[in-house]
Amino acid sequence: MALEIERKFLVVGEAWRQGTGVRYAQGYLNRDKQRTVRVRVAGEAAFLTIKGLTQGATRAEFEYPLPMADALALLPLCEGPLIEKTRYVLRVGGTTWEVDEFHGDNAPLVVAEVELPSEDAAFERPDWLGDEVTHDVRYFNANLSVRPFSQW
């Protein structure tokens, strides 16, 4: 089984803003807390992702490429508004960080995620890293599509 071990943090300042980001649009065919089924368009690529129940910072994750035409046909079938964001990928101290700058009703939220080999793995904290929100379900993308950041 594929596992995702991910920690999530708020981002402060602008020092993270490097390079060119990729625009994302994603929606949820299912947002049950036991499992989510997501359709994502990331630049010129598209994916179907199934994630299991989060336990700590770990959950099952299965991701499959989708033909773009299929993804574009599935997005209107998704529950609630789509998540729109720009993702920047940064390397810090040998670790890859994904920084998501949200748009629309979730602006001006900026969140950084790091995938790790274990929940307690050590990593270098970039200067722009703010508070950890790994266990705050409000920051799950599936939940942001129902209750956007602007409504908190």
Salt bridges, closest charged atoms under 4 A:
GLU4 OE2 - LYS51 NZ 3.36
GLU4 OE1 - ARG59 NE 2.84
GLU14 OE1 - ARG17 NE 2.65
ASP32 OD1 - ARG35 NH1 3.51
GLU61 OE2 - LYS51 NZ 3.42
GLU63 OE2 - ARG38 NH2 3.25
GLU79 OE1 - ARG31 NH2 3.74
GLU98 OE1 - ARG87 NH1 3.29
ASP100 OD2 - LYS85 NZ 2.98
ASP100 OD1 - ARG87 NE 2.68
GLU101 OE2 - ARG17 NH2 2.99
GLU113 OE2 - LYS8 NZ 3.32
GLU113 OE1 - ARG87 NH2 3.76
GLU132 OE1 - ARG7 NH2 2.73
ASP136 OD2 - ARG138 NH2 2.72
